[in-house]
Amino acid sequence: MNNICKEFVRYITHEAPKYNKANVEDAASSAFHFIKDRKVFHNQYFAVRFNYSKSDSDSFSNTVLSLSALEKYDKIPFFVVLVRKSADNMILLANTTFLKKISHSSHELSMTNIKGSFNGSDIMRSYGGTTNTPNNFDYLFAIHQGLEWEDNLMRLVDATSNVKPAIQKFEPRPKELDNIFDSVRRSKEFISSKYYKVLNDDLNERCNNCRNEILIASHIENTNIRGRLIESLITSSDEERKRIKEMLKDLENALPVYDTKNGLGDYHVEYENADTYTDIKTKVIYLNSNPKAYNVDKFLRQMADCRSVFMFFFIGVDENDIFNTLLCSVYHNKLIDNTILQFHWAGRSTRGAAQFNGSAIDEMLNDKHFINIIEEKQSQMFLKKLLER
């Protein structure tokens, strides 16, 4: 979260009026230059919904907002402020990652039909053991940024209406199971082969061809737009890359119309010894983030193919430049040690998503003697853990 978000949280908890919702709304609007969109107040940095309760309790059952309205603001911090009759103001993060379910008029909710609203009681007070309180907002929003709208929608549909989600838990057949465990060997062989250098050189050349544009894009606060734009700059054809460069002033329209997230990875290249799937991750070293790694079922389904190898291409950006890049195996020992498995987050029909601890990626990018280290036993145990979910 940026400093303006943090200042708003501090303002609500320490300086804003209390006890009267209208007074709080007026004062906050004046201080933070809000635009009002029906029940939501927002600026370019965050959005907020103010609720009122006559009770002093931390719990409230008021209807907060429709899910379709939340979708508009889910890429920036979405706060819910509870103004209480005779108690201090309370503030919660209420992005989709932190909703347990959709409660109101949600019987028609599906992946293609966004229906229903959430109540105050539907907002998680704790996420994976971390309380939903101001001192944890920075950490929690970093987790949310690593998940996509579709990921959270799938879970909410499952939790709310038992509608069959678009992605089902992958149940590998015996031969596919063998291929999944054999993917560790394939990865070790690939990073030791000449084709690893070919892929690494290819990605670095593509990165260098749009180095200035990547630096411009790295300053975009919205992580989804930033990531998609940089990924598109690197993976696009020369003609399309030129078009994106020319349209950088209009970032939303600069993005290609195709969806690069339907499969595993952003960049697919077939070599003599492997079919490689590489996910491109830009790590802005001075920003706190826990980037999404992969959808677990998509990962296992792809590794069930006997030629598949999965890599990550990390681009390290500091205040002035791209200071390093890394082409790293998904089974690198440090990546496995710093993979956060969101099993408690997943719906009943999927294995959920994996995220990386952002600080570990920072350390890898700062390692001047980086080597792809794959410990086979550790990797096999990791795969077993994923499959047992």
C-alpha positions as CSV (number, residue, x, y, z in Angstrom):
1,M,0.0,0.0,0.0
2,N,1.2,3.5,-0.7
3,N,1.6,6.3,1.9
4,I,-1.8,7.9,1.0
5,C,-3.6,4.6,1.9
6,K,-1.7,4.4,5.1
7,E,-2.5,8.0,5.9
8,F,-6.2,7.3,5.4
9,V,-6.0,4.3,7.8
10,R,-4.2,6.5,10.4
11,Y,-6.8,9.3,9.9
12,I,-9.8,7.0,10.4
13,T,-8.3,5.5,13.6
14,H,-6.8,8.6,15.1
15,E,-8.2,11.9,13.7
16,A,-11.5,11.4,12.0
17,P,-14.8,12.4,13.7
18,K,-16.6,9.6,15.5
19,Y,-20.1,8.4,16.3
20,N,-21.9,10.0,13.3
21,K,-21.5,8.4,9.8
22,A,-22.3,11.6,7.9
23,N,-19.7,13.6,9.7
24,V,-17.1,11.0,9.1
25,E,-17.9,10.8,5.4
26,D,-17.8,14.6,5.0
27,A,-14.6,15.0,6.8
28,A,-12.8,12.1,5.0
29,S,-14.1,13.3,1.6
30,S,-12.7,16.7,2.2
31,A,-9.3,15.4,3.4
32,F,-8.8,12.8,0.7
33,H,-10.7,14.3,-2.3
34,F,-13.1,11.5,-2.8
35,I,-15.4,10.9,-5.8
36,K,-18.7,9.4,-4.7
37,D,-20.1,6.4,-6.7
38,R,-23.4,5.5,-5.1
39,K,-22.3,4.0,-1.8
40,V,-18.6,4.0,-2.5
41,F,-16.2,6.8,-1.9
42,H,-12.9,6.6,-3.9
43,N,-9.9,8.3,-5.3
44,Q,-7.1,6.9,-7.5
45,Y,-5.4,5.1,-4.6
46,F,-8.2,3.3,-2.7
47,A,-12.0,3.0,-2.2
48,V,-14.1,2.9,1.0
49,R,-17.6,2.1,2.1
50,F,-18.8,3.7,5.4
51,N,-21.2,1.7,7.5
52,Y,-22.9,2.6,10.8
53,S,-23.8,0.5,13.9
54,K,-25.6,1.4,17.1
55,S,-23.7,-1.3,18.8
56,D,-20.2,-1.0,20.2
57,S,-19.4,-4.5,19.0
58,D,-16.7,-5.3,16.4
59,S,-19.2,-7.4,14.5
60,F,-22.0,-6.0,12.2
61,S,-24.4,-7.7,9.8
62,N,-25.3,-4.7,7.7
63,T,-25.3,-5.2,3.9
64,V,-22.0,-3.6,2.7
65,L,-21.9,-3.7,-1.1
66,S,-22.8,-5.8,-4.1
67,L,-20.1,-8.0,-5.5
68,S,-20.5,-6.4,-9.0
69,A,-19.8,-3.0,-7.4
70,L,-16.8,-4.3,-5.6
71,E,-15.3,-5.7,-8.8
72,K,-14.8,-2.1,-10.0
73,Y,-12.4,-1.4,-7.1
74,D,-10.9,-4.8,-6.3
75,K,-7.5,-3.9,-7.8
76,I,-6.9,-1.1,-5.2
77,P,-7.4,-1.4,-1.4
78,F,-11.1,-1.5,-0.6
79,F,-11.8,-0.5,3.0
80,V,-14.9,-0.8,5.1
81,V,-15.2,1.8,7.9
82,L,-17.6,1.0,10.7
83,V,-18.8,4.1,12.5
84,R,-20.2,3.1,15.9
85,K,-22.6,5.1,18.1
86,S,-20.4,5.2,21.1
87,A,-17.1,3.5,20.2
88,D,-14.1,4.3,18.1
89,N,-14.2,3.9,14.3
90,M,-13.2,0.4,13.0
91,I,-11.6,-0.2,9.6
92,L,-11.3,-3.5,7.7
93,L,-9.8,-4.6,4.4
94,A,-12.7,-6.0,2.3
95,N,-11.2,-6.9,-1.1
96,T,-12.5,-10.2,-2.5
97,T,-9.6,-12.1,-0.9
98,F,-11.0,-11.3,2.5
99,L,-14.7,-12.3,1.9
100,K,-15.9,-15.6,3.3
101,K,-19.0,-15.7,1.0
102,I,-21.7,-13.7,-0.6
103,S,-24.8,-13.5,1.5
104,H,-27.6,-11.4,0.0
105,S,-29.6,-12.4,-3.1
106,S,-26.8,-14.6,-4.2
107,H,-28.7,-17.7,-5.3
108,E,-28.0,-17.0,-9.0
109,L,-24.3,-16.3,-8.4
110,S,-22.0,-18.0,-10.9
111,M,-18.7,-17.5,-12.7
112,T,-20.6,-15.7,-15.5
113,N,-23.4,-14.1,-13.5
114,I,-22.1,-11.7,-10.8
115,K,-25.0,-11.5,-8.3
116,G,-25.4,-10.8,-4.7
117,S,-24.0,-8.6,-1.9
118,F,-21.8,-9.2,1.1
119,N,-22.6,-8.3,4.7
120,G,-20.2,-7.1,7.4
121,S,-20.3,-10.6,8.9
122,D,-18.9,-11.9,5.6
123,I,-15.6,-10.0,5.9
124,M,-12.9,-12.1,7.4
125,R,-11.5,-10.9,10.7
126,S,-8.5,-13.1,10.2
127,Y,-6.8,-14.5,7.1
128,G,-4.5,-17.4,7.5
129,G,-3.8,-16.5,11.1
130,T,-3.2,-12.8,10.3
131,T,-5.8,-10.5,11.8
132,N,-7.6,-8.0,9.6
133,T,-6.4,-5.0,11.4
134,P,-4.5,-1.8,10.3
135,N,-1.0,-3.0,11.4
136,N,-1.4,-6.0,9.0
137,F,-3.0,-4.2,6.0
138,D,0.2,-3.8,4.1
139,Y,0.9,-7.6,4.4
140,L,-2.7,-8.6,3.6
141,F,-3.0,-6.4,0.6
142,A,0.2,-7.8,-0.8
143,I,-1.4,-11.2,-0.6
144,H,-4.5,-9.9,-2.4
145,Q,-2.4,-8.4,-5.2
146,G,-1.0,-11.8,-5.9
147,L,-4.5,-13.3,-6.6
148,E,-6.7,-12.5,-9.5
149,W,-10.4,-11.6,-9.6
150,E,-11.3,-15.0,-11.2
151,D,-9.5,-16.9,-8.5
152,N,-11.5,-15.2,-5.8
153,L,-14.7,-15.3,-7.7
154,M,-14.3,-19.1,-8.2
155,R,-13.9,-19.5,-4.4
156,L,-16.9,-17.3,-3.6
157,V,-19.1,-19.1,-6.1
158,D,-18.1,-22.4,-4.5
159,A,-18.6,-21.1,-0.9
160,T,-21.9,-19.4,-1.7
161,S,-23.9,-21.5,-4.0
162,N,-22.1,-24.8,-4.6
163,V,-22.1,-24.0,-8.3
164,K,-19.6,-26.1,-10.1
165,P,-16.6,-23.9,-10.8
166,A,-14.9,-23.4,-14.2
167,I,-11.7,-25.2,-13.0
168,Q,-12.0,-28.5,-11.3
169,K,-9.4,-30.2,-9.1
170,F,-7.1,-32.1,-11.4
171,E,-7.0,-35.9,-10.6
172,P,-4.1,-37.4,-12.5
173,R,-4.1,-40.9,-14.0
174,P,-1.2,-43.2,-13.0
175,K,0.9,-42.3,-16.1
176,E,0.2,-38.6,-15.5
177,L,1.2,-39.0,-11.9
178,D,4.5,-40.5,-13.0
179,N,5.1,-37.6,-15.3
180,I,4.4,-35.0,-12.6
181,F,7.1,-36.5,-10.3
182,D,9.4,-36.9,-13.3
183,S,9.1,-33.2,-14.0
184,V,11.8,-32.6,-11.3
185,R,14.3,-34.7,-13.4
186,R,13.2,-32.9,-16.6
187,S,13.8,-29.5,-14.9
188,K,17.3,-30.5,-13.7
189,E,18.2,-31.7,-17.2
190,F,16.8,-28.6,-18.9
191,I,18.8,-26.1,-16.8
192,S,21.9,-28.2,-17.4
193,S,21.4,-28.2,-21.2
194,K,22.3,-25.7,-23.9
195,Y,18.7,-24.8,-24.3
196,Y,18.5,-23.1,-20.9
197,K,21.0,-20.5,-22.1
198,V,19.1,-20.2,-25.4
199,L,15.9,-19.4,-23.5
200,N,17.7,-17.1,-21.0
201,D,19.3,-15.2,-23.9
202,D,16.0,-14.9,-25.8
203,L,14.2,-13.5,-22.8
204,N,17.0,-11.1,-21.9
205,E,17.1,-9.8,-25.5
206,R,13.4,-9.2,-25.4
207,C,13.7,-7.5,-22.1
208,N,16.5,-5.2,-23.4
209,N,14.4,-4.3,-26.5
210,C,11.9,-2.6,-24.3
211,R,14.1,-1.7,-21.3
212,N,12.9,2.0,-21.1
213,E,9.3,1.0,-21.4
214,I,9.7,-1.6,-18.6
215,L,11.1,1.2,-16.4
216,I,8.2,3.4,-17.2
217,A,5.7,0.6,-16.5
218,S,7.4,-0.3,-13.2
219,H,6.2,3.0,-11.7
220,I,2.5,2.0,-12.3
221,E,1.1,1.4,-8.9
222,N,-1.6,-1.1,-10.0
223,T,0.2,-4.4,-9.9
224,N,-2.1,-6.1,-12.4
225,I,-1.8,-3.5,-15.1
226,R,2.0,-3.2,-14.4
227,G,2.5,-7.0,-14.7
228,R,0.3,-7.5,-17.7
229,L,1.9,-4.6,-19.5
230,I,5.5,-5.7,-18.9
231,E,4.6,-9.3,-19.8
232,S,3.1,-8.1,-23.1
233,L,6.1,-6.0,-23.9
234,I,8.4,-9.0,-23.6
235,T,6.3,-11.7,-25.2
236,S,4.7,-9.8,-28.1
237,S,5.9,-9.7,-31.7
238,D,8.0,-6.8,-32.9
239,E,5.0,-5.2,-34.5
240,E,2.8,-5.5,-31.5
241,R,5.5,-4.3,-29.2
242,K,5.9,-1.2,-31.3
243,R,2.2,-0.5,-31.0
244,I,2.3,-0.9,-27.2
245,K,5.2,1.4,-26.9
246,E,3.4,4.1,-28.9
247,M,0.3,3.7,-26.7
248,L,2.1,3.8,-23.3
249,K,0.3,7.0,-22.4
250,D,-3.0,5.1,-22.5
251,L,-2.0,2.1,-20.5
252,E,-5.3,0.3,-20.2
253,N,-5.8,0.4,-24.0
254,A,-2.2,-0.6,-24.6
255,L,-2.8,-4.1,-23.3
256,P,-3.4,-6.8,-25.9
257,V,-6.9,-8.2,-26.2
258,Y,-5.9,-11.8,-25.7
259,D,-5.8,-13.4,-22.3
260,T,-2.3,-14.7,-21.4
261,K,-3.5,-16.4,-18.2
262,N,-5.6,-19.3,-19.7
263,G,-2.7,-21.6,-19.5
264,L,0.5,-22.0,-17.4
265,G,3.1,-19.3,-17.9
266,D,3.3,-16.3,-20.3
267,Y,5.9,-17.6,-22.8
268,H,5.8,-21.0,-24.4
269,V,8.8,-22.3,-26.4
270,E,9.4,-25.9,-27.6
271,Y,13.0,-27.2,-27.7
272,E,14.5,-30.5,-28.6
273,N,14.6,-31.7,-25.0
274,A,11.5,-29.9,-23.5
275,D,8.4,-27.8,-23.9
276,T,9.1,-24.8,-21.7
277,Y,6.4,-22.6,-20.0
278,T,7.9,-19.4,-18.5
279,D,6.0,-17.0,-16.3
280,I,7.4,-13.5,-16.3
281,K,7.5,-11.7,-13.0
282,T,8.6,-8.1,-12.5
283,K,9.8,-7.5,-8.9
284,V,10.1,-3.8,-8.0
285,I,12.6,-4.1,-5.3
286,Y,11.4,-1.1,-3.2
287,L,7.7,-2.3,-3.1
288,N,6.3,-4.9,-0.8
289,S,4.5,-7.6,-2.7
290,N,3.9,-11.4,-2.6
291,P,3.3,-12.2,-6.3
292,K,1.0,-15.0,-7.4
293,A,3.1,-18.0,-8.5
294,Y,0.5,-20.2,-10.2
295,N,-2.9,-21.9,-9.9
296,V,-2.0,-25.3,-8.4
297,D,-4.3,-27.4,-10.6
298,K,-3.1,-25.7,-13.8
299,F,0.5,-26.4,-12.7
300,L,-0.1,-30.1,-12.0
301,R,-2.1,-30.5,-15.2
302,Q,0.8,-29.1,-17.3
303,M,3.5,-31.1,-15.4
304,A,1.5,-34.3,-16.2
305,D,2.6,-33.8,-19.8
306,C,5.9,-35.8,-20.3
307,R,7.8,-32.9,-21.9
308,S,6.7,-29.9,-19.8
309,V,9.2,-27.7,-17.9
310,F,8.1,-24.7,-15.9
311,M,10.3,-21.7,-15.3
312,F,10.1,-18.2,-13.9
313,F,11.8,-15.2,-15.5
314,F,12.3,-12.6,-12.7
315,I,13.0,-9.0,-13.7
316,G,14.5,-7.0,-10.8
317,V,13.8,-3.2,-11.0
318,D,15.1,-0.6,-8.6
319,E,14.5,3.2,-8.6
320,N,16.7,3.7,-11.6
321,D,17.1,0.7,-13.7
322,I,16.6,-3.0,-14.4
323,F,19.4,-4.3,-12.2
324,N,19.2,-8.0,-12.8
325,T,17.2,-10.8,-14.4
326,L,16.9,-14.5,-13.4
327,L,15.6,-17.5,-15.3
328,C,14.7,-19.8,-12.4
329,S,13.2,-23.3,-12.2
330,V,9.9,-23.7,-10.3
331,Y,11.8,-26.3,-8.2
332,H,14.6,-24.0,-7.1
333,N,15.1,-24.8,-3.4
334,K,14.6,-21.2,-2.3
335,L,11.4,-20.8,-4.3
336,I,10.0,-23.9,-2.8
337,D,10.9,-22.8,0.7
338,N,9.2,-19.4,0.1
339,T,6.1,-20.7,-1.7
340,I,2.9,-19.7,0.2
341,L,0.2,-22.3,-0.5
342,Q,-3.3,-20.8,-0.1
343,F,-5.0,-24.0,0.7
344,H,-7.2,-22.5,3.4
345,W,-8.3,-20.0,0.8
346,A,-9.3,-22.5,-1.9
347,G,-12.8,-23.7,-2.6
348,R,-13.7,-27.3,-2.1
349,S,-13.3,-28.1,-5.8
350,T,-9.8,-26.8,-6.4
351,R,-6.4,-26.9,-4.8
352,G,-6.2,-23.1,-4.7
353,A,-3.2,-20.9,-5.6
354,A,0.4,-20.5,-4.7
355,Q,2.3,-17.2,-4.0
356,F,5.9,-16.3,-3.5
357,N,7.3,-14.5,-0.5
358,G,8.5,-11.3,-2.2
359,S,11.4,-10.7,0.0
360,A,12.9,-14.1,-1.0
361,I,12.8,-13.0,-4.7
362,D,14.5,-9.8,-3.7
363,E,17.3,-11.8,-2.1
364,M,17.7,-14.0,-5.2
365,L,17.8,-11.0,-7.5
366,N,20.5,-9.5,-5.3
367,D,22.6,-12.7,-5.3
368,K,25.5,-12.0,-7.7
369,H,26.3,-15.7,-7.8
370,F,22.9,-17.1,-8.4
371,I,22.7,-20.8,-9.4
372,N,19.6,-22.9,-10.1
373,I,19.7,-25.4,-7.3
374,I,17.1,-28.2,-7.4
375,E,17.0,-30.6,-4.5
376,E,15.2,-33.7,-5.8
377,K,13.9,-35.0,-2.5
378,Q,12.6,-31.6,-1.4
379,S,10.9,-31.1,-4.8
380,Q,9.2,-34.5,-4.7
381,M,7.9,-33.9,-1.2
382,F,6.6,-30.5,-2.3
383,L,4.7,-32.2,-5.2
384,K,3.3,-34.8,-2.9
385,K,2.0,-32.0,-0.7
386,L,0.3,-30.3,-3.6
387,L,-1.3,-33.6,-4.8
388,E,-2.6,-34.5,-1.3
389,R,-4.7,-31.4,-1.1
